[in-house]
Amino acid sequence: MRVLLISLAVCLSGAQRLPSASLELLPEFLRPDPFGGIVAPDRGSARAQAPLIAARGGYVSFHLVVKLPDGGPYSLDLKLTGRNLQVDVFREWFHLTRKRYFPDALIPVNLPYRSQLPEPDNQVDKQTAQAFWVDVWAPPGAAPGVVEGTATLEAAGRTQSLPLRIEILAAAVPGDDPFVIDHNSYGSSWIAEYYRNPGESDAAFFQSDRFFKLIHAHHRLFYEHRGVFHQLGYGHGGKVGPEFAPELTGSGKNKRIAGWDLYDRHYGPLLDGSAFEGSRRGRKPVPFVYLPVNPEWPASYLWWGEPGYETEFVNVVSEMERHFREKGWTQTRFELFFNHKKRYKAFEWDGDEVRFLKDNRYFLEFGRLLKKAVPSDSPVRFVFRSDSSWAMEAQFRELAGVVNFWVCGGGEFSWFDYAPKMLKDRGDIVWFYSGPPNVAEPSVAITKFPLRVWMWGIDGYIHWLTVSPGADPWFRFDGGGTALVYPGVRFGIPGPIPSVRLKLQRNAVQDLALLDSFRAGKGIDALRTEAAKRYNGSAPKDWWTPRPKLADTPAHEWSNTDIAEATDLDQRLFKKLDPSAWQNVRDYVIALAKEAR
């Protein structure tokens, strides 16, 4: 396969230096601060500079930093010539957290960009530097050759130019990734919190076209960043939001679907791919979506264990299967998933993170009901998902052939190095879950999740919450441990905007997609061995935790402290990551791509 690479060289020798202003380019993993330096967690890199290289169908990214020691107005521009490369520029917002500033939210800007330092809206006292994130996109059809460009700063009545030279080599990022990076959320109230107009009623907002466009915009943003978006539509007590399920009527044998209006407005563009029309990745249906099914929907849990419960469940789920089939929604996996815990006092068993094995009997019964409701030859892809931690190893055995989609706690899963092959050999899907690193961690921390998925040979990873930056992420920021996107309304943008961490993750995923494409010639074991060594001096076996004695005791006797003490993966592999860790892996990918010519 031919792969097209862009090599971006910045020539500083001819740049004119201004006495009170300068323009600097920084590699993507060295985040700037608002005072002309590098944020503390990213300092100490073994490599202060790095080649900026991306594949056709992919991105090359960097920080462009305007430095004005004396403050004042400025203008920034950047132009590339020829070969259809596309440039996206974002102003980096500096968030104050833990008494330090970190750039994360990315505000799209048009060039030339004109402003002043300190930036009026960011309100950073004594700010002398403003950072911009630059994405250069190489379309799949870009031709080999040299592209030149210039970044230009105008300040204090003078102009400084930074010449850019882009060399196009032979090489390509596959359109499909070898795994899924998923981004989770719950309900829709957070959308109203950030986007509802003053005085707008719930009824008006939640049935408006604007509301559904906002949902689709979040899906589209994550999709453009080589990810997937999940939105769970019911609460711990089983109450389902009206846009997440078809409208029901009747009871018992007469229970049926009365209407599909809100459901189809929500999911139709996602399930036929039209929500992604015109995106750089092209139109494609979402690969996964939650079903609204839970113990209280579509059947009333008052009837649990009685024939009436089975009748209601089978009638409605059968109608859903027919609707999906008639619509041609056959490329998405529809997930039967339980998110409740009995400590929430709605149901007497754990659906999420089962600890007591007696609760498995509920999964077995729902598996039977699902099998009865869905024809065995249906082209609609229903899957039964379990998010497992405490009792996952026992569940692997007891629920074999029932649950076929496992989302596993990463710590406990690391004890079972045999599990990926066992589960995938029987056709199951395997992910693990955790949460996004906050902005005060080294920027390279975001790469450990896609790399672990690929090292383990499983199917995906899920950030458990990614759309909750807090009530005021601009001036009262909690670090972003539950957010990889931000609401853009503050900047006149009627939808979500990305983060630095989301961009870094996207670039790591595209690197791994390219690296994985060489498995046929190099062998997956050799690729993993070299990638692990370059990332942090480890070997593939080090990415697993030796089986602890705890794993051979009943899960209901464990405590959270027991699990933490038995799981040292983060301490061993990721505690002291060099900021250049991912660049070392990228160098390996580039070298292989050049060989592939």
C-alpha positions in Angstrom: 0.0 0.0 0.0 1.2 3.5 -0.9 1.1 5.9 2.0 1.6 9.6 1.7 3.5 11.5 4.4 3.9 15.2 4.9 7.2 16.3 6.4 7.0 19.8 7.7 10.3 21.7 8.3 10.4 25.2 9.8 13.2 27.3 8.5 14.1 30.0 11.1 17.4 31.1 9.6 15.7 33.8 7.5 13.2 35.0 10.1 13.4 38.6 11.1 13.6 39.1 14.9 11.5 41.8 16.4 12.9 43.4 19.6 9.6 43.0 21.4 7.8 40.2 19.6 8.5 36.7 18.3 6.8 33.8 16.7 7.6 30.2 17.9 6.7 26.8 16.7 6.4 24.0 19.4 5.8 20.2 18.9 2.3 19.1 19.9 3.2 17.5 23.2 4.9 20.6 24.6 2.0 22.8 25.6 2.7 26.5 25.9 1.8 28.6 29.0 0.6 32.2 28.7 4.0 33.6 29.8 6.2 32.3 27.0 7.2 29.0 28.6 6.1 25.3 28.6 3.6 24.0 31.2 5.4 22.2 34.0 4.2 18.7 33.4 5.5 18.8 29.8 8.9 20.1 30.6 12.0 18.0 30.7 11.4 16.3 27.4 14.4 14.4 26.0 13.5 16.0 22.7 12.6 19.7 22.7 12.0 19.5 18.9 10.4 16.9 16.7 9.7 16.5 13.0 6.1 17.3 12.1 4.9 14.4 10.0 1.5 13.1 9.1 0.0 10.6 6.6 -2.3 11.3 3.7 -5.8 11.1 5.1 -4.4 12.4 8.4 -3.1 15.4 10.2 0.2 17.1 11.2 -0.3 19.3 14.2 1.8 21.9 16.1 1.5 24.9 18.5 2.2 28.3 17.0 3.0 30.8 19.8 2.9 34.5 19.6 5.2 36.2 22.2 4.8 39.9 23.0 6.8 40.7 26.1 5.4 44.3 26.1 1.9 43.3 25.2 -0.2 45.1 22.6 -2.1 44.4 19.4 -1.0 41.8 16.9 -2.0 40.0 13.7 -1.3 36.3 12.9 -1.6 34.7 9.5 -0.5 31.3 8.0 -0.6 30.3 4.3 0.4 27.2 2.5 0.6 27.0 -1.3 -0.5 24.2 -3.6 -1.4 20.5 -3.3 -4.8 21.1 -1.6 -3.6 20.9 2.0 -6.1 22.3 4.4 -5.3 24.3 7.5 -7.4 24.6 10.7 -6.3 27.1 13.3 -7.6 27.3 16.9 -6.8 29.8 19.7 -5.9 27.9 22.8 -7.8 28.9 25.9 -5.7 29.0 29.1 -7.6 27.4 32.1 -6.5 28.2 35.6 -6.4 25.1 37.7 -4.3 24.2 40.7 -2.9 27.8 40.6 -1.4 27.2 37.2 -2.5 27.8 33.6 -3.0 25.0 31.1 -4.2 25.3 27.4 -7.0 22.9 26.5 -10.2 24.3 24.9 -9.6 25.1 21.2 -11.5 28.0 19.7 -11.7 28.0 15.9 -10.4 31.2 14.4 -10.3 32.7 10.9 -7.0 34.0 9.5 -5.7 36.6 9.6 -6.4 36.6 13.4 -6.2 40.0 15.1 -6.2 40.6 18.8 -4.0 41.9 21.6 -2.1 40.7 24.6 -3.3 40.1 27.2 -6.3 38.5 25.4 -9.3 40.5 26.7 -11.6 37.5 27.2 -9.2 35.0 28.8 -8.3 37.5 31.5 -4.8 36.1 32.3 -3.0 38.8 34.3 0.3 39.8 32.7 -0.1 37.4 29.8 2.8 37.8 27.3 2.1 34.8 25.0 -0.8 33.4 23.1 -0.8 29.8 21.7 -2.6 28.5 18.6 -3.1 24.9 17.7 -2.6 24.3 14.0 -3.9 21.2 12.1 -2.7 20.6 8.6 -4.9 18.1 6.8 -3.6 16.1 3.9 -6.5 14.8 1.8 -6.3 11.2 0.6 -5.7 12.5 -3.0 -2.8 14.9 -2.2 0.1 14.4 -4.6 3.8 14.0 -3.7 6.0 17.0 -3.8 7.0 20.1 -1.8 4.6 22.6 -0.3 5.9 25.8 1.1 4.1 28.2 3.4 4.6 31.1 5.8 3.4 32.0 9.2 3.4 35.8 9.7 3.2 37.9 12.8 2.6 41.7 12.6 3.2 43.6 15.8 4.6 47.0 16.8 4.5 48.1 13.2 6.8 45.4 12.0 6.4 41.9 10.4 8.1 38.6 11.3 7.8 35.7 8.9 8.4 32.0 9.7 9.0 30.1 6.4 7.4 26.6 6.3 8.5 23.8 3.9 6.3 20.7 3.6 7.7 17.7 1.9 5.2 15.0 0.7 6.6 11.5 0.8 5.2 8.2 -0.3 2.8 6.8 2.4 -1.4 6.5 3.8 -3.5 6.3 7.1 -6.2 3.5 6.6 -9.7 4.8 6.7 -10.7 2.4 9.4 -9.0 2.1 12.8 -7.9 -1.2 14.3 -9.9 -0.4 17.5 -12.6 2.0 18.8 -11.9 5.0 21.1 -15.3 5.8 22.7 -16.5 8.9 24.5 -19.4 8.4 26.9 -22.1 10.6 28.3 -25.4 10.4 30.2 -28.8 11.8 29.3 -29.5 15.2 27.7 -29.8 17.6 30.7 -26.2 18.7 30.2 -27.0 19.9 26.6 -29.8 22.1 28.0 -27.5 23.4 30.7 -25.0 24.7 28.1 -27.2 25.5 25.1 -30.8 26.3 26.0 -31.7 29.9 25.4 -32.8 32.1 28.4 -36.5 31.6 29.0 -36.7 28.7 26.7 -38.9 25.9 28.2 -37.8 22.3 28.4 -40.6 21.2 26.1 -39.6 23.7 23.4 -35.9 22.9 23.7 -36.0 19.1 23.8 -38.2 18.9 20.7 -36.5 21.5 18.7 -34.4 20.9 15.6 -31.6 22.8 17.3 -31.5 20.2 20.1 -31.1 17.3 17.7 -28.5 19.1 15.7 -26.5 19.6 19.0 -26.6 15.8 19.6 -25.5 15.2 16.1 -22.8 17.8 16.4 -21.2 16.0 19.3 -21.2 12.7 17.4 -19.7 14.5 14.4 -16.9 16.1 16.4 -15.8 12.9 18.0 -16.1 11.1 14.6 -13.9 13.7 13.0 -11.4 12.9 15.7 -11.4 9.2 14.9 -13.7 8.4 17.8 -17.2 7.3 18.7 -19.8 9.0 21.0 -22.1 7.2 23.3 -25.1 8.8 25.0 -27.0 6.7 27.6 -30.7 7.6 27.6 -32.0 6.3 30.9 -31.3 6.8 34.6 -30.5 4.4 37.3 -34.2 3.9 38.1 -34.9 3.1 34.5 -36.7 6.3 33.4 -36.0 6.8 29.7 -35.7 10.2 28.0 -38.3 10.6 25.3 -35.7 11.2 22.5 -34.0 7.9 23.4 -36.9 5.5 22.9 -40.0 5.1 20.7 -43.3 6.1 22.4 -45.1 3.2 23.9 -48.8 2.5 24.5 -50.9 -0.2 26.2 -49.8 -2.9 28.6 -49.4 -6.7 28.7 -50.2 -8.4 25.4 -51.4 -5.0 24.1 -48.2 -3.1 24.8 -46.7 -1.8 21.5 -44.9 1.1 19.9 -47.1 4.1 19.3 -44.7 6.3 17.5 -41.1 6.8 16.3 -41.0 10.5 15.8 -38.4 11.7 18.4 -36.4 8.5 18.2 -36.0 8.7 14.4 -35.1 12.4 14.6 -32.4 11.6 17.1 -31.0 8.3 15.7 -32.0 8.3 12.0 -29.1 10.6 10.8 -26.7 8.6 13.0 -27.8 5.2 11.9 -27.8 6.0 8.1 -24.7 8.1 8.4 -26.2 11.4 7.0 -25.1 13.2 10.2 -21.6 12.9 8.9 -22.2 14.0 5.4 -19.4 16.3 4.2 -17.0 15.4 6.9 -13.4 14.6 6.1 -13.9 11.0 7.0 -17.0 10.6 4.9 -20.5 9.4 5.6 -20.7 6.3 7.7 -23.3 5.0 10.3 -22.3 5.0 13.9 -20.8 1.6 14.8 -22.4 1.3 18.3 -25.4 2.8 20.1 -27.2 2.1 23.4 -30.7 0.7 23.4 -33.2 2.2 25.8 -33.9 -1.3 27.2 -33.4 -1.6 30.9 -35.3 -3.5 33.7 -38.1 -0.9 33.6 -38.4 -0.4 29.8 -40.1 -1.6 27.7 -41.7 -3.9 30.3 -42.7 -2.7 33.8 -40.5 -4.2 36.4 -43.6 -4.8 38.5 -44.2 -7.8 36.3 -40.7 -9.2 36.6 -40.8 -13.0 36.7 -44.4 -13.1 35.4 -45.5 -13.9 31.9 -46.6 -10.3 31.4 -43.1 -9.1 31.6 -41.9 -11.4 28.9 -44.8 -10.5 26.7 -44.2 -6.8 27.0 -40.5 -7.1 26.5 -40.7 -9.5 23.5 -43.5 -7.5 21.8 -41.7 -4.2 21.9 -38.1 -5.4 21.2 -39.5 -7.4 18.2 -41.1 -4.2 16.9 -37.8 -2.4 17.3 -36.0 -5.1 15.3 -38.5 -4.8 12.5 -38.3 -1.0 12.4 -34.5 -1.1 12.3 -34.5 -3.8 9.5 -37.0 -1.8 7.4 -34.9 1.3 7.8 -31.8 -0.5 6.7 -30.0 0.2 10.0 -27.9 -2.9 9.8 -24.3 -1.5 10.2 -24.7 -0.5 13.8 -24.5 -2.7 16.9 -27.5 -2.0 19.2 -26.4 -2.6 22.8 -28.6 -4.2 25.5 -26.8 -2.7 28.5 -27.6 -2.3 32.2 -26.2 0.7 34.1 -27.9 0.3 37.5 -26.5 -0.8 40.9 -28.7 -2.0 43.7 -27.2 0.6 46.0 -29.3 3.1 44.0 -32.3 1.3 45.4 -34.3 1.0 42.2 -33.6 -2.7 41.5 -32.4 -5.5 43.8 -29.4 -6.6 41.6 -26.4 -5.0 40.0 -26.5 -4.6 36.3 -23.3 -2.5 36.2 -20.0 -3.9 37.6 -21.5 -7.1 39.1 -19.9 -8.0 42.4 -22.2 -10.9 43.5 -22.4 -13.8 41.2 -26.0 -14.5 42.0 -26.8 -11.5 39.9 -25.7 -13.3 36.8 -29.1 -15.0 36.7 -30.7 -11.8 35.6 -28.3 -11.6 32.6 -29.2 -15.1 31.7 -32.9 -14.3 31.7 -32.5 -11.2 29.7 -30.4 -13.1 27.2 -33.2 -15.6 26.8 -35.7 -12.7 26.3 -33.5 -11.0 23.7 -33.1 -14.3 21.8 -36.8 -14.8 21.8 -37.5 -11.2 20.5 -34.9 -11.1 17.7 -35.1 -13.6 14.8 -31.9 -15.6 14.6 -31.4 -14.6 10.9 -32.0 -10.9 11.5 -29.6 -8.6 9.7 -29.9 -6.1 12.6 -27.0 -6.5 15.0 -28.1 -6.7 18.6 -25.4 -7.3 21.2 -25.6 -7.9 24.9 -23.1 -5.7 26.7 -21.7 -6.0 30.3 -19.5 -3.5 32.0 -17.5 -5.7 34.4 -14.9 -5.3 37.0 -15.2 -7.2 40.3 -16.5 -10.5 39.0 -15.4 -10.3 35.4 -13.4 -13.6 35.3 -16.4 -15.5 36.6 -18.7 -13.7 34.3 -16.5 -14.6 31.3 -17.3 -18.3 32.2 -20.9 -18.1 33.5 -22.2 -15.7 30.8 -20.4 -17.2 27.8 -22.8 -17.3 24.8 -25.1 -14.7 26.5 -23.0 -11.6 26.9 -20.9 -10.9 23.8 -19.7 -7.4 24.4 -17.4 -6.9 27.4 -16.4 -3.5 28.7 -13.9 -4.2 31.4 -12.2 -2.3 34.2 -8.7 -1.9 33.0 -7.0 -2.7 36.3 -8.7 -6.0 36.9 -8.5 -6.9 33.2 -4.7 -6.6 33.3 -4.6 -9.6 35.5 -6.0 -11.9 32.8 -3.5 -12.0 29.9 -5.3 -15.0 28.4 -8.7 -13.2 28.2 -8.3 -11.3 24.9 -7.7 -14.4 22.8 -10.4 -16.5 24.7 -13.1 -13.8 24.3 -12.3 -12.9 20.7 -12.0 -16.6 19.7 -15.7 -17.0 20.6 -16.6 -13.8 18.7 -17.0 -11.4 21.6 -16.2 -7.7 21.5 -13.8 -6.5 24.2 -13.1 -3.0 25.5 -11.8 -1.5 28.7 -12.7 1.7 30.4 -11.2 4.5 32.5 -11.4 8.3 32.4 -9.6 11.1 30.6 -6.4 12.4 32.1 -6.9 15.9 33.4 -4.9 18.9 32.0 -2.5 18.9 34.9 -1.1 15.6 33.8 1.6 15.4 31.1 0.0 15.9 27.7 1.4 12.5 26.6 -0.8 10.7 29.2 -3.8 10.7 26.7 -1.8 8.3 24.5 -1.6 5.5 27.0 -5.2 4.5 26.3 -5.1 3.8 22.6 -1.7 2.3 22.9 -2.9 -0.1 25.7 -5.9 -1.2 23.5 -3.5 -2.0 20.7 -0.9 -3.7 22.9 -3.6 -5.9 24.4 -5.1 -6.8 21.0 -8.6 -5.9 22.0 -11.3 -3.9 20.3 -11.7 -0.6 22.1 -11.5 1.7 25.0 -14.1 4.0 26.6 -13.7 7.3 28.4 -16.6 7.0 30.8 -17.5 10.7 30.8 -16.3 13.3 28.2 -18.8 16.1 28.0 -18.8 17.6 31.5 -16.3 20.4 31.8 -18.2 21.9 34.8 -20.5 24.9 35.1 -17.7 27.4 34.4 -14.7 25.7 32.7 -13.4 29.1 31.7 -12.6 30.6 35.1 -13.5 27.8 37.6 -12.0 24.8 36.0 -11.8 21.4 37.7 -9.1 20.0 35.4 -11.2 18.4 32.7 -11.1 14.8 34.0 -14.7 14.4 32.7 -14.4 16.4 29.5 -12.7 16.3 26.1 -15.0 18.8 24.5 -16.4 22.2 25.6 -19.5 24.2 24.8 -18.7 26.8 22.1 -21.5 29.2 22.9 -19.2 31.6 24.8 -17.5 32.3 21.4 -20.6 32.5 19.3 -20.3 28.8 18.2 -23.6 26.9 18.4 -22.1 23.6 19.3 -19.1 21.8 20.9 -15.5 22.7 20.4 -12.5 20.3 20.7 -9.7 20.2 23.3 -5.9 19.9 23.0 -6.2 16.4 24.6 -8.7 15.3 22.0 -6.4 16.4 19.2 -3.5 14.5 20.7 -5.5 11.4 21.1 -6.7 11.6 17.4 -3.1 11.9 16.2 -2.1 8.9 18.3 -5.0 6.8 16.9 -4.1 7.7 13.3 -0.4 6.7 14.0 -1.5 3.4 15.4 -3.8 2.8 12.4 -0.8 3.3 10.1 1.4 1.2 12.3 -1.1 -1.7 12.4 -1.3 -1.7 8.6 2.2 -3.1 8.6 1.3 -6.2 10.6 1.1 -8.5 7.5 4.8 -7.8 6.6 6.4 -7.2 10.0 4.2 -9.3 12.3 2.2 -7.9 15.1 4.5 -9.2 17.8 7.5 -7.4 16.4 5.5 -4.2 16.0 4.3 -4.3 19.6 7.7 -5.0 20.9 9.3 -2.1 19.2 6.5 0.3 20.0 6.6 -0.6 23.7 10.3 -0.1 23.8 10.2 3.3 22.2 7.3 4.4 24.3 8.6 3.8 27.8 11.4 1.1 27.6 8.9 -1.7 28.3 8.2 -5.0 26.7 4.7 -6.3 25.7 4.5 -8.6 28.8 5.0 -5.6 31.0 1.6 -4.3 29.9 0.0 -7.1 32.0 -0.1 -7.4 35.8 1.0 -10.7 37.2 -2.0 -12.5 38.5 -2.5 -11.5 42.1 -3.7 -13.9 44.9 -6.7 -11.7 45.1 -8.0 -13.0 41.8 -8.4 -16.4 43.2 -10.7 -15.3 46.1 -14.4 -14.5 45.9 -15.0 -11.0 44.4 -17.7 -10.2 47.0 -14.9 -10.3 49.7 -12.7 -7.7 48.0 -12.5 -4.0 48.8 -11.5 -1.1 46.5 -8.3 -0.9 48.4 -7.5 -4.6 47.7 -8.0 -4.0 44.0 -5.8 -0.9 44.0 -3.0 -2.7 45.8 -3.2 -5.6 43.4 -3.0 -3.4 40.3 0.2 -1.5 39.7 0.1 -1.0 36.0 -0.2 2.8 36.1 2.7 3.0 38.6 5.0 0.7 36.5 4.3 2.0 33.0 2.9 5.5 33.1 4.0 7.4 36.2 7.1 8.9 34.7 6.3 9.1 31.0 8.7 11.3 29.1 6.9 14.0 27.1 8.6 12.7 24.0 7.3 9.1 24.5 4.7 9.3 21.7 7.1 11.1 19.3 9.4 8.1 19.7 6.6 5.8 18.6 5.7 8.1 15.8 9.3 8.1 14.5 9.1 4.3 14.3 5.8 4.5 12.3 7.4 7.0 9.9 10.4 4.8 9.4 8.2 1.9 8.5 6.1 4.0 6.2 9.2 5.1 4.3 10.4 1.5 4.0 7.0 0.6 2.5 7.6 2.7 -0.6 
